Amino acid sequence: MGRALHKNIVQSSRKGYFLLPEECDRYSKETPVWIYLNPTERTLFRLYLAHPEGIPADHLLAHWRELCTLYAQESLYDDPSLREDKMESLCAESKTVFYATVSRIKRKFTDALGVRRARAYIIQRDSSGAYYTRARCG
């Protein structure tokens, strides 16, 4: 499936939430849908929203400053060294934290929307190895 389909997503003024104005909840049928992401998940998701071209997992360090800035906006940590430690674990060579974070984001969207509709929002890997989301901040 190509990248042509774009869905709008809005970062809410409610700390930690993204608003999906075009969607309704798969269980309650309420619209719009609010998705809560923790600070690390929001940081990674916002990075991919800002880079629709995609970023391979091995190239996260090239976006270090951007990640740290985003995490400073999302995190409750006042200590820069604690924030940097968290971003170092996200960018570590093993990619364990990166893969776990991508998986948690996918689960949260899938739980709220169902598998088919969540595909428009989740972080996915393309054939070149770059990760991306088809969602657009709007």
C-alpha positions as CSV (number, residue, x, y, z in Angstrom):
1,M,0.0,0.0,0.0
2,G,1.5,3.4,-1.0
3,R,1.8,6.6,1.0
4,A,-0.9,8.5,-0.9
5,L,-3.6,8.5,1.8
6,H,-3.3,11.3,4.3
7,K,-5.3,11.7,7.5
8,N,-5.3,14.8,9.6
9,I,-4.3,14.7,13.2
10,V,-4.3,17.6,15.7
11,Q,-2.1,17.9,18.7
12,S,-4.5,18.8,21.4
13,S,-4.1,21.5,24.1
14,R,-4.9,18.6,26.5
15,K,-1.4,17.6,27.4
16,G,-0.5,14.2,25.9
17,Y,-3.5,13.9,23.5
18,F,-3.8,13.8,19.8
19,L,-7.2,14.6,18.3
20,L,-8.4,12.6,15.2
21,P,-11.2,14.9,13.9
22,E,-12.1,12.6,11.0
23,E,-12.6,9.5,13.0
24,C,-15.1,7.9,15.4
25,D,-14.3,5.5,18.2
26,R,-14.7,1.9,17.1
27,Y,-16.6,0.9,20.3
28,S,-18.5,4.0,21.5
29,K,-18.9,5.5,18.0
30,E,-18.1,8.9,19.6
31,T,-16.4,11.5,17.4
32,P,-13.8,12.9,17.5
33,V,-11.3,10.3,18.8
34,W,-8.7,11.3,21.4
35,I,-5.5,9.3,21.6
36,Y,-3.2,9.6,24.6
37,L,0.5,9.0,24.1
38,N,3.1,9.2,26.8
39,P,6.0,11.7,26.4
40,T,8.4,9.4,24.6
41,E,5.6,8.2,22.3
42,R,4.5,11.8,21.6
43,T,8.1,12.8,20.9
44,L,8.7,10.0,18.4
45,F,5.2,10.5,16.8
46,R,5.8,14.2,16.4
47,L,9.2,13.6,14.8
48,Y,7.6,11.4,12.2
49,L,4.8,13.9,11.6
50,A,7.4,16.5,10.9
51,H,9.2,14.2,8.4
52,P,6.7,12.7,5.9
53,E,9.6,11.5,3.8
54,G,10.4,9.0,6.5
55,I,13.4,8.4,8.7
56,P,15.2,5.0,9.0
57,A,15.6,3.9,12.6
58,D,19.4,3.9,12.2
59,H,19.3,7.7,11.4
60,L,17.5,8.9,14.5
61,L,20.8,10.3,15.9
62,A,20.9,12.6,12.9
63,H,17.8,14.2,14.4
64,W,19.2,14.4,18.0
65,R,18.6,18.1,18.5
66,E,15.1,17.9,17.2
67,L,14.3,14.9,19.4
68,C,15.7,16.6,22.5
69,T,13.7,19.8,21.7
70,L,10.5,17.8,21.2
71,Y,11.0,15.8,24.3
72,A,11.7,18.9,26.4
73,Q,8.3,20.2,25.2
74,E,6.5,16.9,26.1
75,S,8.4,15.7,29.2
76,L,7.8,16.6,32.8
77,Y,11.6,16.3,33.5
78,D,13.2,19.6,34.3
79,D,16.7,18.0,34.3
80,P,18.3,18.1,30.8
81,S,20.5,15.1,31.6
82,L,17.4,13.0,32.4
83,R,15.8,14.0,29.1
84,E,19.0,13.2,27.2
85,D,19.2,9.8,28.9
86,K,15.7,9.0,27.7
87,M,16.5,10.1,24.1
88,E,19.8,8.1,24.2
89,S,17.8,5.0,25.0
90,L,15.4,5.7,22.1
91,C,18.3,6.1,19.7
92,A,20.5,3.2,21.1
93,E,22.0,0.8,18.6
94,S,19.9,-2.1,19.8
95,K,16.7,-0.1,18.9
96,T,14.8,-2.0,21.6
97,V,13.2,1.1,23.0
98,F,12.5,2.5,19.5
99,Y,10.7,-0.7,18.4
100,A,8.8,-0.9,21.7
101,T,7.7,2.7,21.4
102,V,6.5,2.2,17.8
103,S,4.7,-0.9,18.9
104,R,2.9,0.9,21.7
105,I,1.9,3.8,19.4
106,K,0.5,1.2,16.9
107,R,-1.5,-0.6,19.7
108,K,-3.1,2.6,21.0
109,F,-4.3,3.7,17.5
110,T,-5.4,0.1,16.7
111,D,-7.3,-0.2,19.9
112,A,-9.2,3.0,19.3
113,L,-9.8,2.7,15.5
114,G,-9.3,-0.9,14.5
115,V,-6.6,-2.3,12.3
116,R,-7.7,-1.0,8.9
117,R,-8.4,2.6,10.0
118,A,-5.3,2.8,12.2
119,R,-3.0,2.2,9.2
120,A,-3.5,5.9,8.2
121,Y,-1.9,7.0,11.5
122,I,0.6,4.5,12.7
123,I,4.4,4.6,12.2
124,Q,5.2,2.0,9.4
125,R,8.3,0.8,7.7
126,D,8.6,1.1,3.9
127,S,10.6,-1.1,1.5
128,S,13.7,1.1,1.8
129,G,13.7,0.7,5.6
130,A,12.5,4.2,6.4
131,Y,9.8,4.6,9.0
132,Y,7.0,7.1,8.3
133,T,3.3,8.0,9.1
134,R,0.7,9.0,6.6
135,A,-0.9,11.2,9.2
136,R,-0.5,15.0,8.8
137,C,-0.7,17.7,11.4
138,G,-3.6,19.9,10.5
